[in-house]
Amino acid sequence: MSLCIIGQEKSKTDIRLLEEAKKQFGSVFFVPIESIGIGLNDRFSIHYRTSDMQKFRAVMPRIPKSYLSYAYQLLSLFPQETYMTVKPISFLLASERFFLLTVLRKRGIPTLNLHLARSSKAAARMISDTKYPKIIRSPEKKTGVVVRNQKEARSVIDALIHLNQPTLIEDVVKDMVSVYVAEPEVLAVVKKKTKETDVVFSRGEMKQAKISLEIEQLALDAAAAVDAHVARVDISLNGSPKVVNISLNPDLLTPSKVTGVNIPKRVMEIVHENYTKHNEKPVLIRFFEDAKSVVRDVLKTKQLL
C-alpha cells in the first residue's frame, strides 16, 4: 500500500507525518504541490516529474491556504476510488471563511456570527444596531481590528473599502478551544492563552484543555460536514459552543508537546485504518458511494445545500 502526501514544502509536521506513515504504509511519497502539472487531454493527467500521480490509491493533502482553490481542481482529477483524508470539496469550502461558516450553518452546525460587506453603506447598515466590541477584518488578512463603538467601526470600514477590500464583521471570541480530529476520534484539545483581544488568529501560548462530549461531537460533526477526515476545529465557548474556523492543514507538533499525545502517530494510524476499511468495501458499494459523492459535490457547489 502506498500513500502520497501533497503539500507546499516539508514542514516539521509533514516530516513527522512522513516518518509515522512509513510505519503504516509500504511506501510513502511527499510531492510539493507547486511541482505538479495537471491537464485535460484524452484523459485527465496529474504528473509530478515523470510520475503519474493517479497511481496512488491513498492521498493525504497537506495544502496551505494560498493553494486552496487549486487544490480543489487538482484533487478532483484523481479517480473516484482514491482514498483521501480531505476531499476536494473541502478545500473549495475552506477557500473563504465566510463561505465555510455559511455552509456549516446551512448544514446545521452552530457557528460564530459573521457579516460580510463589499461597500461602506452595506457595512454601515450592519453596525447600526449591533453590540460591541466587534472585530473587523478583511477576508484576505488574519489580523483584525477590535472596535468598541460605531465611530471606530466606521473608521476601520472606510479604510478597508478605500483599499478595495471586502469587510468581515464578527463577534469577539473570548474563550476558544482547538479540537484536533481524525475521523472518528478526537485526538487532542488545546486552549490558547493570549493578551490579544482577537483570540482567533493571534499568537499565544497553548494549554491542554478538556471539553464535554457534546463539544467533541460538534467538532467531529463540523469536520464531517465539510468532508474532512483530518482537521483542526476551532470552537468558541462564549455561551453555547459555536464553530469559529476549520483548518485543513494544521500544525500538529505544538499541540502534541502541550498535550503529551503523539498526534502525527495517531493520525497516520487512523488514516491507515480508514484506508484499509475503504479498500475492504465491495466494488459495487464503492461505486454507488462515489456516485453519491459526485452528486453531493455538485449540489454543495451550486446550492451550498
C-alpha positions in Angstrom: 0.0 0.0 0.0 1.3 3.4 -0.9 0.4 6.9 0.4 1.1 10.2 -1.3 1.3 13.3 0.9 0.8 16.6 -1.1 2.0 19.8 0.4 3.8 23.1 -0.3 7.0 22.1 1.5 8.3 19.7 4.0 7.3 21.4 7.2 8.2 19.9 10.6 4.7 18.5 10.9 5.0 17.0 7.4 8.3 15.4 8.2 6.8 13.7 11.3 3.8 12.6 9.3 6.1 11.0 6.7 8.0 9.2 9.5 4.8 7.9 11.0 3.3 7.0 7.7 6.3 4.8 6.8 5.4 2.6 9.8 1.9 2.1 8.4 2.3 2.0 4.6 4.5 0.1 2.3 5.7 3.2 0.6 5.2 6.9 1.2 5.9 9.9 -1.1 5.9 13.6 -0.5 5.0 15.7 -3.5 5.2 19.5 -3.5 2.0 20.9 -4.9 3.8 23.6 -6.9 5.7 20.9 -8.9 2.5 19.1 -10.0 1.2 19.5 -13.5 -2.4 18.8 -14.4 -4.0 18.5 -17.8 -7.1 17.7 -19.8 -6.1 15.6 -22.8 -7.8 12.4 -24.0 -8.0 11.7 -20.3 -7.1 13.6 -17.1 -3.4 13.8 -16.3 -1.7 14.5 -13.0 2.1 14.4 -13.1 5.0 15.0 -10.8 8.2 15.0 -12.8 7.8 11.7 -14.8 5.4 10.1 -12.3 1.7 9.6 -13.0 0.1 10.5 -9.6 -3.1 8.8 -10.4 -1.5 5.5 -9.5 -1.7 6.5 -5.8 -4.7 5.0 -4.1 -4.3 6.9 -0.9 -3.7 10.7 -0.8 -3.2 12.9 2.2 -3.5 16.6 1.2 -1.5 19.0 3.4 -2.2 22.1 1.4 -1.8 25.7 2.6 -4.4 28.3 2.3 -2.8 30.0 -0.7 -3.4 26.9 -2.8 -6.9 26.0 -1.6 -8.7 26.8 -4.9 -6.1 25.0 -7.0 -6.3 22.1 -4.5 -9.9 21.5 -5.5 -9.0 21.5 -9.2 -6.1 19.1 -8.6 -7.7 16.6 -6.2 -10.9 16.4 -8.2 -9.0 14.9 -11.1 -8.0 11.8 -9.2 -10.1 8.6 -9.8 -13.2 8.5 -7.6 -11.9 5.3 -5.9 -8.9 7.2 -4.5 -9.0 7.4 -0.7 -8.4 11.0 0.5 -8.1 12.2 4.1 -9.6 15.5 3.0 -12.0 15.6 0.0 -11.6 18.1 -2.9 -14.8 19.9 -2.0 -13.4 20.6 1.5 -10.7 22.9 0.0 -13.2 24.8 -2.1 -15.4 25.4 1.0 -12.4 26.5 3.1 -11.1 28.9 0.5 -13.0 31.7 2.2 -14.0 31.7 5.8 -17.4 33.4 5.4 -18.2 30.7 2.7 -17.1 28.0 5.1 -19.2 29.2 8.0 -22.2 29.7 5.7 -22.1 26.1 4.5 -21.6 24.8 8.1 -24.6 26.9 9.3 -26.7 25.5 6.4 -25.8 22.0 7.4 -27.0 22.5 11.0 -23.6 23.3 12.6 -23.8 26.3 15.0 -21.2 28.9 14.0 -19.9 32.3 15.1 -22.0 35.2 13.9 -20.3 36.8 10.9 -21.2 39.5 8.4 -19.7 40.3 5.0 -20.0 43.6 3.1 -18.5 45.0 -0.1 -19.4 48.6 0.4 -19.3 51.1 3.3 -23.0 51.7 3.1 -23.8 48.0 3.4 -21.3 47.7 6.3 -22.8 50.8 8.0 -26.2 49.2 8.0 -24.7 46.1 9.7 -23.2 48.0 12.5 -26.0 50.5 13.0 -27.7 48.2 15.5 -25.1 45.9 17.0 -23.5 45.2 20.3 -19.8 46.0 20.8 -17.0 45.1 20.9 -16.6 43.6 17.4 -13.7 42.6 15.3 -13.4 43.9 11.7 -11.0 42.3 9.2 -10.6 41.7 5.5 -11.1 38.1 4.4 -7.5 38.2 3.0 -6.0 39.1 6.3 -5.9 37.2 9.6 -5.2 40.3 11.7 -8.4 42.0 12.8 -9.1 45.3 14.5 -11.1 45.4 17.6 -13.7 48.2 17.6 -15.6 49.3 20.7 -18.2 51.7 19.2 -19.8 52.7 16.0 -17.4 55.6 15.3 -14.4 53.2 15.5 -16.2 50.7 13.3 -16.9 53.3 10.6 -13.3 54.4 10.6 -12.0 50.9 10.0 -14.6 50.0 7.5 -13.9 53.2 5.5 -10.2 52.3 5.4 -10.9 48.8 4.1 -13.3 50.0 1.5 -10.9 52.6 0.4 -8.3 49.8 -0.2 -11.0 48.0 -2.2 -11.2 45.2 0.4 -14.4 43.4 1.5 -15.2 43.7 5.2 -15.8 41.0 7.7 -17.6 42.0 10.9 -17.6 39.3 13.7 -18.2 38.7 17.3 -15.2 38.8 19.7 -14.3 35.4 20.8 -13.1 35.4 24.5 -12.9 31.7 25.2 -11.9 29.2 22.4 -10.6 25.7 22.1 -9.0 24.0 19.2 -10.0 20.4 18.7 -7.8 18.1 16.6 -9.8 15.3 15.0 -9.1 12.3 12.8 -12.4 10.6 11.9 -13.8 9.0 14.0 -11.8 10.3 17.0 -11.0 13.5 18.9 -7.2 13.3 19.4 -6.4 16.3 21.4 -7.8 19.6 22.7 -5.9 22.8 23.5 -6.8 26.3 24.6 -4.9 29.4 23.5 -3.8 31.9 26.1 -3.1 35.4 24.7 -3.0 39.0 25.7 -4.6 39.9 22.3 -8.3 40.6 22.1 -8.5 38.8 18.8 -8.0 35.2 20.0 -9.0 33.5 16.8 -5.8 34.3 14.7 -3.4 35.8 17.3 -0.3 34.1 18.6 -0.4 32.8 22.1 0.5 30.0 24.4 -1.4 26.7 24.2 -2.6 24.8 27.2 -4.2 21.4 27.3 -8.0 21.6 27.8 -10.9 19.3 28.5 -14.2 19.6 26.8 -17.6 17.9 27.1 -18.7 15.0 24.9 -21.2 17.5 23.3 -18.3 19.7 22.1 -16.3 16.7 21.0 -19.3 15.6 18.8 -19.7 19.2 17.5 -16.0 19.1 16.3 -16.5 15.8 14.6 -19.8 16.9 13.0 -18.2 20.1 11.7 -15.3 18.3 10.1 -17.6 15.7 8.6 -19.9 18.5 7.3 -17.0 19.6 5.0 -15.8 16.1 4.2 -12.5 16.4 6.2 -11.3 13.3 8.0 -8.3 15.1 9.5 -8.7 18.7 10.7 -8.5 21.3 13.5 -11.8 22.7 14.5 -11.8 26.0 16.5 -14.8 26.3 18.7 -16.0 29.4 20.7 -17.1 28.6 24.3 -18.8 32.0 24.8 -22.3 30.9 25.7 -23.4 27.9 23.6 -20.5 26.3 21.6 -20.0 27.6 18.1 -17.6 26.8 15.3 -15.2 29.7 14.6 -13.0 28.2 11.9 -11.7 24.9 10.4 -8.1 24.4 9.5 -7.3 21.6 6.9 -3.5 22.0 7.3 -2.8 22.5 11.0 0.5 22.3 12.9 0.4 19.0 14.8 3.7 19.3 16.7 2.9 22.1 19.2 -0.4 20.5 20.4 1.4 17.2 20.7 4.0 18.8 23.0 1.3 20.5 25.0 -1.0 17.5 25.5 1.5 14.7 25.5 -0.4 13.0 22.7 1.7 11.9 19.6 -0.9 13.4 17.2 1.0 12.6 14.0 1.4 9.0 15.0 -2.3 8.6 15.9 -3.3 10.4 12.7 -1.4 8.0 10.5 -2.7 5.0 12.4 -6.3 6.2 11.8 -5.5 7.1 8.1 -4.2 3.5 7.6 -7.3 2.0 9.4 -9.7 4.1 7.3 -7.8 3.3 4.1 -8.0 -0.4 4.9 -11.8 -0.2 5.5 -12.2 1.8 2.3 -10.5 -1.0 0.3 -12.4 -3.7 2.0 -15.7 -2.4 0.7 -17.1 -4.3 -2.2 -16.5 -2.6 -5.5 -20.2 -2.1 -6.2 -20.8 -0.4 -2.9 -17.8 1.9 -3.5 -19.2 2.7 -7.0 -22.5 3.9 -5.6 -20.8 5.8 -2.8 -18.5 7.5 -5.3 -21.5 8.4 -7.5 -23.3 9.8 -4.5 -20.2 11.8 -3.6 -20.0 13.4 -7.0 -23.7 14.4 -6.8 -23.2 15.8 -3.3 -20.2 17.8 -4.6 -22.2 19.3 -7.4 -25.1 20.2 -5.0 -22.7 21.6 -2.4 -21.1 23.8 -5.0 -24.2 25.0 -6.7 -26.7 25.2 -3.9 -24.5 25.1 -0.8 -27.1 22.7 0.5 
